[in-house]
Structures are given as structure tokens and as C-alpha cells.
Amino acid sequence: MSERNSFLVFSGTNTRYLAEKICQSLNCPLGQLVITKFSDGEFAVSYEESVRGRDLFLVQSTFPNSDNLMELLLMIDAAKRASARTINAVIPYFGWARQDRKDKPRVSIGAKLIADILGVAGIDRLITMDLHADQIQGFFNVPVDHLYASGVILPYIQSLNLDNLVIASPDVGGSKRASSYSKYLGCPLVLCNKTRARANVVASMQIIGDVKDKNVIIIDDMVDTAGTITKAADIMKEAGAITVRACASHCVMSGPASERVQNSALEELVFTDSIPYSNRCAKVKQLSVADMFAETIRRVINNESISSQYLL
């Protein structure tokens, strides 16, 4: 069997836009899959072509609502029962990842639970990007190819040709990621120290470092309600920054996020297209990671190194 027909790419409903671009980059058709919806909200998955003995790549981000995760699980189960040779889950945005440890008594570790569910369903490999916490890779008992959005974000930052550039992290937890960017670009690093009143609500924030007369780029893994990122931008602007931009891997952008970004001091907010973004905001720009995932799939098929394509 030739490389061209030894693998097939399928997509769930809400990540089809990205799967189509991945297939275009791979120069292959998107596999035929039908998802039948019932009136009570239940649905069923059916492959409309033979997958026996094939290496399957199932593209689906597991962002809310939970139907996206359930679709992926049913796709995995149907593929296993149809005698696919390998089942590779391609999850550009791995949802439920913020629950990665017990940070207080009597809470779930959602990321571990989802990893267990995917393993029991029958995946042979996970391909994902910018997990909320790197240790989530260890929750899986199958190979995990952990990609980084820096592969598309760094070239974009360099294309801006900004003088007096400073990289910033919106919180201490993201300092490792921001530090990698600052070292690669050869520019200073600034940190924001924040305290939360509760989930999605920032109580206070202080800047650690100098942003006066600087062009600041805030680096984060995701933007949910945009409270942290917009508060950081406003504080940095007040502290004398010339411009403030933000780059994040995943465009969660829930609730008032778009309005907050539009009304903030941010010049622009740059995301990848790991999650669809329909509530358009003039300041939001999306960069595609389709070619990066397509290249990873090609390397998996050919048993080539994945890490050699990383910039950081």
C-alpha cells in the first residue's frame, strides 16, 4: 500500500474548517464521515468508506460544548470497530486541560480523566498543540506529539520589525513560555503578578520589569474571557508602553471577551485557528496551524523526527 492511500484524515463537525486546510496541505481528500443527529441531542457516527488496515488521523478540537469531545470518542470507537490499523487523535486544542492537578480539596483532575477516556476509547497516538500544562503529556499511555504555536507566531512577530521589543507574560505561570520567546528574539522579559478573586476574575495585577517606551508583546497559551490579557495591556499602556500586542495559541474568547479586547489598549490580538472564532473583533487576527499539523502527520506516516520542526 502506497503512502498516499495508507492513511485517511477525518474530521468532526466543528473542526472541519481546519481539517480541510490540513488535507489541502497534505494533497489528500478529507475522508467521508456522516454524523447523524437525533431529536433528543444524541448522535451517531458512521464512516462512509472502508478504513480497514488504514492509519486514521481524526481531527477534532475538544472545546466546549462537550459534543465536540463526544463526537471524537464516537469516531475513535467506530474506527476501532471497523479494523483501522492505527487511530491518531489530532486535537489542536485539548480542552478540560485547566484541571491538571488538585489545587484544593475535593476537586476533579479533568485533564487526567479525559486522557483516560481517550485511551480506553482506543487511540494509538495524540497530536496536540500548546497544552495548558506540559505535564498533561504524562497522563497518556500512548505517544504524545506536543506541537508549539511558536512555529507560526514567532515568524509573525519577526515580520512586525518592532524596535525596543519586550516580551511579557500575563502571569507567573506563563513565564517559562514567555521566557522562551524572549530568548529566541533576544529581547527583555517582563512579568505580570496577578491575584484572582475567583475563576475568570482578576483582583489585582502588578508589572515586574520596565515597559516605558517599549513595544510590548504579551504571550499566553489561551484567552478565555480576556480579563487578564486586557487588564495587563491597560496597565502596561499606563506604565508608558508605546504599543501593546498579545499573541496566544488558543482563541477560546468566551462571554465578554471580544468586547473587552475591542475596548482595551491592545493594538491587536493574534491567535492560531485551533478553535473557530465567529464573534469577529477588528483587533483579532488568526494564523493557521494547518501546515504545521499536516507536516507532523506526514512525519508520523514516514517515521521521521517530529522535534526537528520546532523553533523553540
Buried (B, 14 or more C-beta within 10 A) or exposed (E): EEEEEEBBBBBBEBBBEBBBBBBBBBEBEBBEBEBEEEEEEEBEBEBEEEBEEBBBBBBBBBBEEEBBBBBBBBBBBBBBEBEBBBBBBBBBBBBBBEBBEEEEEEEEBBBBEBBEBBBEBBBBBBBBBBBBBEEBBEBBEBBBBBBBBBBBBBEEBEEBEBEBBBBBBBBEEBBEBBBBBBEBBEBBBBBBEBEEEEEEEBEEBEBEBEBEEBBBBBBBBBBBBBBBBBBBBBBBBEBEBBBBBBBBBBBBBBEEBBEBBBEBBBBBBBBBBBBBBEEEBEBBEBBBBBBBBBBBBBBBBEEEEBEEBEEE
